[in-house]
Amino acid sequence: MPPPAGIGGWEQPRQLTENEKAEVIEIALSSPRVTEWLQGRSDYRTGLVDWYAIIWSSNGEAGTWWSLDDDRIASEGVPDFVNPHAFWYPGVTIAVGEGTIYQMQIAVDLDSGKAVMVMGPYPSLSSPDRFKNMLPPPTGDWTTFTTDDGLAGNVITSIIQDEQGILWIGGMEGLTRYDGSQFEAYPDSLRGIPIACAALDKEGNLWFGTARDAAYKYNGEEWQQITPVIDDLRPNVTVQDILVDKQGDIWFAVTGNQGKRTAPMNHGVTRYDGTDWTNFLGRTHITTIFQDTQGNLWFGSNVGVTLYDGSEWQTFTTEDGLADNYVVAITEDSRGNIWFGTWNDGTSRYDGKEWQTFNPEDGLETSAVHCMLKDSRGNLWFGSYSIDGYYGISRFDGVRWQHFDPWPETNKYNVISIFEDDEGNVWFATSVGLVRYGE
């Protein structure tokens, strides 16, 4: 990977010129996101941080650490005082030039207390060759919608499209419909009711799960409130997820509590065939439901992921190779591999025999994968929660990763769900609004 634009030939150790020092610092501080991040670091004080830049050579091998505050050369590779006796604070990423991504971090030596700011290629300062699996940030059209545009609220949780092409956007303040030109909070009866999930059934009916003890069915003319029937149901339940399977049956993941702080929020899954309700996985906190192309059902939970092939049940945990037992998202790639997003330990890929975990060191934006989507082009999208200052969206084409940040000026937001419409636009439900991406 080449050094920043305008700074070339750093293959051999040498003293930086004043212009080069100034250019590196200018690159580091040119992003509002970086300056905001620095100001938010309690250990950072102007004049008390020794500034360093690390540049990797074009062949991906470790480059040279350069001192920017005096004339000494720190040596090639990672200085001893930083590695291994150092605490690394979460960093931020910035784009420099065309297709070059750098990460800013602060390391504090635990022995001397000396603070060092470093700049290196994303995703890992310690593993530069991983950058070979990175693509430049996606270029496309980004549009953000908020309450100023007509949304019922800015915290968006779900997106679905009906057979007429209308988008329905669920959020903490109710539902909003979008006909391609105008947003409308609709219906009035659901204003202020938190919407948790949405689905479209085989007959074209829309289903919405809420955090108010019920689901709602809309046939295009009338709304019907339906309360999922599940054993030992208590007040204050949330319909966490809804799935319409290949047979047309509707599965509801229902979570709730018994009105006590010590009571578990775990009630399980119920299946509705239009007449009868059948309960499964009782007293298990189910977070998400997914059906693969083979017809198998997968249930993510806080105790692993459970597979149901129509007759038998099998649960996988970290003992089998799962990255973490708290699974919050599931999808399938073009090769039939099943992917599992976890609360804070990356994402796992399962081919039916072996497991592989991906985390930020492998190219994933963050380890908190809250939602995933396979688009019509075969790309996988990953949305994250903000964990320790890391946040954003990743896209994986099967070989290489891309990262992007719709709001570089915002230091914290959550991506809650991802949806692709029938025109190939990808929509992101986030905690700060609705985002549309189109190429």
C-alpha positions in Angstrom: 0.0 0.0 0.0 1.4 3.4 -0.9 2.0 6.2 1.6 -0.3 9.2 1.6 -0.5 11.3 -1.5 2.4 13.6 -1.8 4.6 11.6 0.5 6.6 9.0 -1.4 9.8 6.9 -1.2 9.6 6.1 2.5 11.2 2.7 2.0 14.4 3.5 3.9 14.7 5.1 7.4 15.6 8.8 7.2 14.7 12.0 9.0 11.5 13.6 8.0 11.6 17.0 6.4 9.6 19.7 8.0 7.2 19.7 5.1 6.6 15.9 5.5 6.0 16.3 9.2 3.5 19.0 8.5 1.8 17.0 5.8 1.3 13.9 8.0 -0.2 16.1 10.8 -2.4 17.8 8.3 -3.7 14.5 7.0 -4.3 13.3 10.5 -6.2 16.4 11.5 -8.1 17.1 8.3 -11.0 15.0 9.2 -13.6 16.4 11.6 -14.2 12.9 12.9 -10.6 12.6 13.9 -10.5 15.9 15.7 -13.7 15.2 17.5 -12.3 11.8 18.5 -9.1 13.3 19.8 -10.9 15.9 21.9 -13.1 13.1 23.4 -10.0 11.2 24.6 -9.5 12.0 28.3 -5.8 11.0 28.0 -5.2 13.3 25.1 -3.8 16.8 25.8 -2.2 19.1 23.3 1.6 19.0 23.7 1.6 15.9 25.8 1.3 13.3 23.0 4.4 12.2 21.1 3.2 12.1 17.5 4.2 9.2 15.3 3.2 8.0 11.8 3.5 4.5 10.7 3.7 3.9 6.9 3.6 0.5 5.4 5.6 -0.3 2.3 3.8 -1.1 -0.9 4.4 -4.8 -0.6 2.4 -4.9 2.7 5.3 -5.5 5.0 5.8 -3.4 8.2 7.2 0.0 7.4 9.0 2.6 9.6 8.0 4.5 12.6 8.8 8.2 12.2 9.2 10.7 15.0 7.3 13.9 14.3 8.3 15.8 17.4 12.1 15.7 17.2 14.9 14.5 15.0 15.3 10.9 16.3 14.3 7.9 14.2 12.3 5.3 16.3 13.5 2.3 14.2 11.9 0.1 11.7 8.9 -1.9 12.9 7.0 -1.4 16.1 8.9 0.4 18.9 9.6 -1.6 22.0 8.0 0.9 24.3 4.7 0.5 22.5 4.7 -3.3 22.0 3.7 -5.3 24.0 3.4 -3.1 27.1 0.8 -0.7 25.8 -2.9 -0.1 26.0 -4.5 0.8 22.7 -7.5 3.0 22.7 -10.2 2.5 20.1 -9.4 4.5 17.0 -11.1 6.1 14.0 -10.8 5.6 10.3 -10.2 8.3 7.7 -9.9 8.2 3.9 -6.8 9.7 2.5 -6.6 10.2 -1.3 -8.3 7.8 -3.6 -8.9 4.3 -2.1 -6.5 4.7 0.8 -7.9 4.1 4.3 -5.9 5.0 7.5 -6.7 4.4 11.1 -5.8 6.8 13.9 -5.1 5.3 17.4 -3.5 6.4 20.7 -1.3 4.0 22.6 -0.2 4.6 26.2 2.9 2.8 27.4 1.9 1.1 30.7 5.4 1.4 32.1 6.3 5.0 31.3 2.8 6.4 30.8 4.0 7.9 27.5 1.3 8.5 24.9 1.8 8.0 21.2 -0.5 8.7 18.4 -0.1 6.5 15.4 -1.5 6.4 11.9 -1.6 3.2 9.8 -3.6 1.4 7.2 -7.0 0.2 8.2 -8.1 -2.4 9.4 -5.2 -3.3 11.6 -2.1 -1.4 12.6 -0.5 -4.6 13.7 -1.4 -6.7 10.6 -0.8 -4.5 7.5 -1.0 -7.4 5.1 -4.7 -7.7 5.9 -5.2 -4.5 3.9 -4.8 -6.6 0.8 -8.3 -7.8 1.4 -9.7 -4.3 1.5 -11.5 -2.4 -1.3 -11.8 1.4 -1.5 -14.9 2.8 0.2 -18.0 2.3 -2.0 -18.9 5.2 -4.3 -22.6 5.7 -4.7 -25.5 8.0 -3.9 -26.3 8.4 -0.2 -29.5 10.0 1.0 -30.6 10.5 4.6 -34.2 11.0 5.7 -35.4 12.2 9.1 -38.5 13.6 10.7 -37.8 16.8 8.7 -38.7 14.7 5.6 -41.9 13.3 7.2 -40.7 10.2 9.1 -42.7 9.5 12.3 -39.4 9.3 14.2 -35.7 9.2 13.7 -35.0 5.9 15.5 -35.8 3.4 12.7 -36.0 -0.4 13.4 -37.5 -2.1 10.3 -38.1 -1.7 6.6 -40.4 -3.7 4.3 -41.9 -3.2 0.8 -45.4 -4.3 -0.2 -46.6 -5.7 -3.5 -47.4 -2.1 -4.8 -43.8 -1.0 -4.2 -44.6 1.1 -1.1 -42.0 1.1 1.6 -43.1 0.8 5.2 -40.7 2.1 7.8 -41.1 1.0 11.4 -39.6 2.9 14.3 -39.9 3.8 17.9 -42.6 6.3 17.1 -44.8 4.1 14.9 -45.0 3.5 11.1 -44.2 5.6 8.1 -45.1 4.8 4.5 -43.1 6.0 1.5 -44.5 5.9 -2.1 -41.2 7.0 -3.7 -41.9 10.7 -3.4 -43.5 11.4 0.0 -43.3 10.1 3.5 -46.5 9.8 5.5 -46.9 8.7 9.2 -49.6 6.1 8.9 -51.8 4.8 10.4 -52.7 7.2 13.2 -53.7 4.3 15.4 -50.0 3.1 15.6 -48.5 6.5 16.3 -46.2 6.3 19.2 -46.2 2.5 19.3 -42.7 1.0 18.9 -42.4 -1.2 15.8 -39.8 -4.0 16.2 -40.1 -5.9 13.0 -42.0 -6.4 9.7 -42.8 -9.2 7.2 -44.8 -9.7 4.0 -46.8 -12.9 3.8 -47.7 -15.1 0.8 -51.0 -13.3 0.3 -49.5 -9.8 0.2 -50.5 -8.9 3.8 -48.1 -6.9 5.9 -47.3 -8.0 9.4 -45.7 -5.7 12.1 -44.4 -6.8 15.4 -44.5 -4.3 18.3 -43.2 -3.8 21.8 -46.8 -3.4 23.0 -47.9 -7.1 23.4 -49.2 -7.5 19.9 -48.6 -7.9 16.1 -50.6 -6.0 13.5 -51.8 -7.4 10.1 -52.6 -5.1 7.3 -54.3 -6.3 4.1 -54.2 -3.0 2.3 -57.6 -1.9 3.6 -58.0 -3.0 7.2 -55.8 -3.4 10.3 -56.1 -6.3 12.6 -54.5 -6.7 16.0 -53.2 -10.2 16.7 -51.7 -11.3 20.0 -49.3 -14.3 19.5 -50.4 -17.2 21.7 -47.5 -18.7 23.6 -47.1 -20.6 26.9 -46.7 -18.6 30.0 -47.1 -15.3 28.3 -46.7 -12.2 30.5 -47.4 -8.5 30.1 -44.9 -6.2 28.5 -43.9 -8.5 25.7 -42.2 -7.6 22.4 -42.7 -9.4 19.1 -39.0 -9.5 18.4 -39.1 -10.9 14.9 -41.5 -12.3 12.3 -40.8 -14.8 9.6 -43.0 -16.2 6.8 -41.7 -19.6 5.9 -41.9 -21.3 2.5 -45.2 -23.0 3.4 -46.8 -19.7 4.3 -46.8 -20.3 8.1 -45.9 -17.3 10.2 -43.3 -17.6 13.0 -43.1 -15.1 15.8 -40.2 -14.6 18.2 -41.7 -13.3 21.4 -39.8 -11.9 24.4 -41.0 -10.4 27.6 -40.7 -10.3 31.3 -42.7 -11.1 34.4 -42.7 -7.6 35.8 -39.6 -8.2 37.9 -36.0 -7.1 37.3 -34.8 -10.6 38.1 -37.2 -12.3 35.8 -35.7 -13.5 32.4 -36.9 -11.8 29.2 -37.4 -15.1 27.4 -40.5 -16.7 26.1 -39.7 -18.4 22.8 -41.2 -18.9 19.4 -44.8 -19.6 18.2 -45.9 -20.7 14.7 -49.3 -19.6 13.3 -50.8 -21.5 10.3 -53.8 -19.2 10.0 -55.8 -21.1 12.6 -53.7 -22.7 15.2 -50.7 -21.7 17.3 -47.8 -24.1 18.1 -45.1 -23.2 20.6 -41.4 -24.0 20.4 -38.2 -23.3 22.3 -40.0 -22.3 25.4 -38.4 -19.8 27.8 -35.6 -19.0 25.4 -34.8 -15.5 24.4 -35.1 -15.7 20.6 -33.6 -12.6 18.8 -34.0 -13.5 15.1 -35.5 -16.2 12.8 -34.2 -17.1 9.3 -35.0 -19.7 6.7 -32.3 -20.9 4.4 -32.7 -22.0 0.7 -32.9 -25.6 1.8 -35.9 -24.8 4.0 -34.1 -25.2 7.3 -35.1 -22.7 10.0 -32.5 -21.0 12.2 -33.2 -19.3 15.5 -30.7 -16.9 17.0 -30.8 -16.5 20.8 -28.7 -15.6 23.8 -27.7 -19.2 24.2 -26.5 -20.0 20.7 -28.3 -20.7 17.4 -30.8 -23.5 16.9 -31.4 -25.4 13.6 -34.8 -26.9 12.9 -35.0 -29.1 9.7 -38.7 -29.8 10.1 -38.3 -32.8 12.4 -35.2 -32.4 14.5 -33.6 -29.6 16.5 -29.9 -29.0 16.9 -28.3 -26.1 18.9 -24.8 -24.8 18.1 -22.7 -22.8 20.6 -19.2 -21.5 21.0 -18.2 -25.1 21.8 -19.0 -26.0 18.2 -17.2 -23.0 16.7 -19.7 -20.2 16.9 -18.0 -16.8 17.7 -20.4 -16.0 20.5 -23.6 -17.5 22.0 -25.5 -14.2 21.7 -26.7 -14.4 18.0 -28.7 -11.4 16.8 -28.6 -11.7 13.0 -28.6 -14.6 10.4 -28.3 -14.7 6.6 -27.1 -16.9 3.8 -24.6 -16.2 1.1 -24.6 -17.1 -2.6 -22.7 -20.3 -1.9 -25.2 -21.6 0.7 -23.0 -20.7 3.7 -24.9 -19.5 6.8 -23.7 -16.4 8.5 -24.3 -15.4 12.2 -23.9 -11.9 13.5 -23.1 -11.8 17.2 -23.6 -9.1 19.8 -19.9 -8.2 20.2 -17.7 -11.0 18.8 -17.9 -10.6 15.1 -19.7 -12.9 12.6 -19.4 -16.6 12.0 -19.7 -18.4 8.7 -20.9 -22.1 8.7 -20.7 -24.3 5.6 -22.4 -27.2 7.2 -19.2 -28.7 8.5 -16.7 -26.0 9.5 -16.9 -22.6 11.2 -15.0 -19.5 10.4 -15.1 -16.3 12.4 -14.6 -12.8 11.0 -13.8 -9.8 13.1 -12.2 -6.3 12.7 -8.8 -7.8 12.2 -10.1 -9.7 9.2 -11.8 -6.7 7.6 -15.2 -6.4 9.4 -15.9 -2.8 10.5 -16.8 -3.7 14.1 -17.3 -6.8 16.2 -20.9 -5.8 17.1 -22.9 -7.2 14.1 -26.5 -6.4 14.7 -27.9 -6.9 11.2 -27.0 -8.5 7.9 -28.3 -8.7 4.3 -27.4 -10.5 1.1 -28.2 -8.2 -1.8 -29.3 -9.1 -5.3 -25.7 -8.8 -6.5 -24.5 -11.4 -4.0 -22.8 -8.9 -1.6 -23.2 -9.3 2.1 -23.9 -6.2 4.1 -23.2 -5.9 7.9 -24.6 -3.2 10.1 -23.2 -2.6 13.6 -24.0 -1.1 17.0 -21.6 1.5 18.3 -19.2 -0.4 20.6 -16.3 1.4 22.2 -16.2 4.1 19.5 -16.4 1.7 16.6 -19.4 1.9 14.3 -20.4 1.8 10.6 -21.3 -0.5 7.8 -19.3 -3.2 6.0 -19.8 -4.9 2.6 -18.2 -8.2 1.7 -18.1 -9.5 -1.9 -16.9 -12.9 -0.9 -13.2 -12.0 -1.1 -12.7 -8.4 0.0 -14.3 -5.9 2.4 -15.5 -2.4 2.0 -16.3 0.1 4.8 -18.3 3.3 4.7 -19.6 5.8 7.2 -22.7 7.7 6.1 -22.2 10.3 8.9 -18.5 11.0 9.5 -19.4 13.9 11.6 -21.5 11.7 14.0 -19.5 9.9 16.7 -22.1 7.3 17.6 -25.0 5.6 15.9 -26.5 2.2 15.5 -27.5 0.3 12.4 -30.5 -1.7 13.3 -31.7 -3.4 10.1 -30.9 -3.5 6.4 -33.3 -3.9 3.4 -33.0 -4.0 -0.4 -35.9 -2.7 -2.4 -37.1 -4.0 -5.8 -34.9 -1.4 -7.6 -31.7 -2.5 -5.9 -31.4 0.4 -3.5 -30.1 -0.7 0.0 -31.8 1.0 2.9 -30.5 1.2 6.4 -32.6 1.6 9.5 -30.5 3.5 12.1 -30.8 5.3 15.4 -30.4 8.7 13.6 -32.6 8.3 10.6 -33.3 6.3 7.4 -30.5 6.0 4.9 -30.7 5.0 1.2 -27.7 3.8 -0.8 -27.8 3.4 -4.6 -25.1 2.7 -7.2 
